[in-house]
């Protein structure tokens, strides 16, 4: 509890690491995660530090390992993930591992390149065979004739003959054949027509099955084309257009015998390529399987090695360059483990001179370390989302473990809904070691990380559901109602009592739409329900009025208690930081202001509950009117709650009025008095300053400590300080702003806690609407079709309950509970201006292969 109530005590330690043992010592520190390193080379760029070459080597190894993981995943080989994390590799094995990985990369790249070439050749040959098969039907030739066609009119019919015409008559018909993507056919045909001006004949045919593109590996639909043209110039244009549209062009055979020979040769080559490709893939798979056995350990080792060199770059060298000096923050409780880790690193390196450490005093504020476990981690994350706590201040997470799920349950009070949430969280808790939950999607992983929060939220909701007596909007009669209806009948009482009380008879029961139970009638109210709200209120027409009054007053009571507890926690901070004047000049006036107004409101609510009964309820004064009259001082006397009420209220108002100027001016005037008592001050305490640096309050505090301790020693730096550093105006303005915020916040924050009542009402009414519109309709259908209709109705009711009431309403109550803790509770005592302690720990490194693949 001590660790969770307040952050760990930290110290600044200086490590002296021998050059030969620094790597092994940091490896031992990284395994234990004890210290946070400070960067002693902030003015040196990353490329000018001592171990930048080693970091580059680690990055090169990471690149090689990322390539190996990518190839292993491409080959569908399972990647083993070890349960234990291997240690960082010794320096002797680093060069050996680097040489081994580089050799493996070269071999894999060569084999993969050959495989891709074989695969590309195979796909091209397959395309060629499909092209020959389809184009066989395009042009039918006679084997006995040369492929010269006379497509022009006879010479005797052409009266104008010239050289160009004769050249055309002697031209031979050329062919270009190949495959083109289905989406480019139309544009390809238009381009051929425009460029070649119609001197081409294009024939298309779609392939029956899609083929894989040799260049991209994408499986797409292809069209086989055959282009017939006359003349070399047209042929050059056609070939350029084919290149432009990325067509796969293949030679077209001139004769049937040539076609047959090419077809036979292609079949033989395809069979050979299949054989070679299978052998290549088998060899590649063997290499990858062997690499997969050790790739996990190599990935973890390289990450650890890179982290070690990053930390070594934050160290500085002494004048002899034989020793590295590091400064680290370490919890005082872990100093013994730190020394043992340094000794272990020195032994592993075989050094004759061991590395050692010593603590050094400092004025800097240490980082904040709060140790958590899997149960408290979720609640600590809620607090850290507001702000990491300042060093050694009270940690709200300890109290949030109880108050957060309780305030959530006040807004979500339903026995049935809370029990469903509790079962879901319990399922996550019982299966928390399941690997699929840790590797699930983001939303599911969010639920998993907050499983203990959900567990307590569901458990507390079950409790508040019992208090509200709500189970899926219905009340449960567990102990029997405390109200007796039969006692209201006139036959149950003597005739003399009929004149004093309003009783029922048969005529009233038959003709009255609403019957009223009078608790003042003997025998009607037999005592309170043992746990929570009496179930008879579920039948009452004024149920909502009664519950609103009850929940509204309960919200105010819970809110004022919650805020008052926050102010009290601030006293523990002042005591710890030795600022007792803040208790008398800040915390006590704040408590008086809160309790004299709002604490008195709670007193009136509880007093009225206890003193007034059913017989005297009609003469009970209104708490609202009495609370307003407390500030208005009415001229006429009113019937108060108790005798002497007016004098008590005036005394409380006087105390409230006196606490306000003390709250506004007490602290600034006290600091001014301390400052004027000394012309300068000295710093005599060693260690840390537990307040913010450059604070005017610190200037006066340090001087006051010297007065109390009687210590006149001053450091050289403080002798030069002048009284100009104390700024009374700044202190006064800061305190006035804080006081105004607190006084106004007491009113607005109290009203803010009414959200407990509002969301509880909304949740109950929405649950009642779902029951009325779905389940009640299904239950009212006759027995013939009722069963068939009831099943889908219950299924729809369950789905809407989960998505609307559990998820949406649960998220709304969750966010409002967070707001109540951050704004109304934590701002009473929690500064949250610290920095989180981030140790150098290998456990923080990711061990997932997905993070390593670029």
Beta strands, then each sheet from edge to edge (+ up, - down):
strand 1: 10-18
strand 2: 35-37
strand 3: 173-181
strand 4: 200-206
strand 5: 211-212
strand 6: 219-220
strand 7: 222-230
strand 8: 248-250
strand 9: 316-317
strand 10: 323-331
strand 11: 356-360
sheet 1: 2+ 10- 1+ 11-
sheet 2: 2+ 10- 9+
sheet 3: 4+ 7- 3+ 8-
sheet 4: 5+ 6-
end
